[in-house]
Amino acid sequence: MNKQISFKEAVTILILMLVVLGWGVIGFGLSPQIPVLTVIALLIFWLQIRGFEWEEVMKGISQGISTAIVPIFIFLLIGTLIAVWIQAGIIPSLMVLGFHMISSHFFVPSVFLVCSLVGLAIGSGFTTVSTVGIALFGMGSTLGINPALTAGAIISGAVFGDKMSPLSDSTNLASAVAEADLFDHIKNMMWSTIPAFIGSLLFFFFLGQSNKATSLAGIAAVESSLRQHFSVSFWAALPIILMFVCAWKKVPAIQTLFANIFLSVAMIFVQNPGFKMQKLAALIESGYVSNSGNKTVDALLTRGGISSMMGTVSLIIMTLALGGILMHLGIIDSAMKPLVERLKKPGWLILTTIMAGIGINLFVGEQYLSVILPANAFKPAYKRIGLDPLALSRVLEDGGSVINYLIPWGVAGSFVASALGVPVLDFLPFTMFSLLSPVFSILSGFTGIGLKWKKEKVA
């Protein structure tokens, strides 16, 4: 039996996968894990009918999952960090500080700007969302602002900062696989990133003005509850300062998270010398449970812990297993190769690369693969028509890493939905930076504005 997968067959498989995923998540409102698991089962069943060896299927699964070890460990540490930051009073202190610094009339654009700066400084969208983002989200809920709008501003700022930071894993990855210099890559991204940033800021400024005025009594009640049940003080700045120092020193993410967790735990015991180790273990495992009596505070600050990340961890394992099968058995390669061979004009090449990145996010749900796979597939085409590697590296970010936050079954989308408690489909229309980035990148390809060619342009 011929086991070579044709273009039509590969495209049919991918379309049916997307139908099952979309039908399950959007149509029936299921958690992403169930549709993804269903797709894996159907794909394995089809491969067995086609005569593929079981060992090859398992090899694809193993290769896919093997790339998830470090991200899984980081997510578990982030879950721990959220819990100890709440217990130590860091997130409550940020909320109280924010109440005094940010005007409710300009809250939404302020959230976008703050998260942009924090993300730029630490180079991690996930860490920005799960620390400063949670505090800002709590403020927005207290102010009566649409949670989906606040989440969209938080994620947009975090993604911008992550994308433009030299400390970002995804930014380093895009420049590396495209064979471009990191800082030249960041500079060249400004052609699409700056317009997307300005457009997002204007969007949040005007849309944020439509929110109704909020009673100061409600804010005062939340602040009073926070001060009564948490240690709110300037000492809460220590873990945040440590995070910035580690970023400045280029300390790896795992080491940074461990150092921050240890410092936060030390602060817990200094504030409450009678805090028991058993309670600390329960905090790390199950997260913080708020019993302040204020419904708003309890809803916002009951979160964190290793267990809160297990849904995301299971999704990572399943999506990467699916991606491993699709890559190892050549399904994605068969679907993309004929397109690459026919692309000769820069506008259509960039548009196709963007769509490929979005497609990988939709089919596989993994941020890094949405950068790596289009890079390997389209790199020869960019070289053939004379485009600089910087043109490819920018497109990989605009259509790959930033889009994963908008996919309900995507690793990034699932993570922020869990961290903020807002479904992906709710905040998707408000995550303006991720929506605008690919648009400006495509416009650059067709207009030639900001498009980077090699010094000797091929005719």
Secondary structure, 3 states (H helix, E strand, C coil): CCCCCCHHHHHHHHHHHHHHHHHHHHHCCCCCHHHHHHHHHHHHHHHHHCCCCHHHHHHHHHHHHHCCHHHHHHHHHHHHHHHHHHHCCHHHHHHHHHHHHCCHHHHHHHHHHHHHHHHHHHCCHHHHHHHHHHHHHHHHHHCCCCHHHHHHHHHHHHHHHHHHCCCCHHHHHHHHHCCCCHHHHHHHHHHHHHHHHHHHHHHHHHHHCCCCCCCHHHHHHHHHHHHHHCCCCHHHHHHHHHHHHHHHCCCCHHHHHHHHHHHHHHHHHHHCCCCCHHHHHHHHHHCECCCCCCHHHHHHHCECCHHHHHHHHHHHHHHHHHHHHHHHCCHHHHHHHHHHHHCCCHHHHHHHHHHHHHHHHHHCCCCCHHHHHHHHHHHHHHHHHCECHHHHHHHHHHHHHCHHHHCCCCHHHHHHHHHHCCCHHHHHHHCHHHHHHHHHHHHHHHHCCCCCECCCCCC
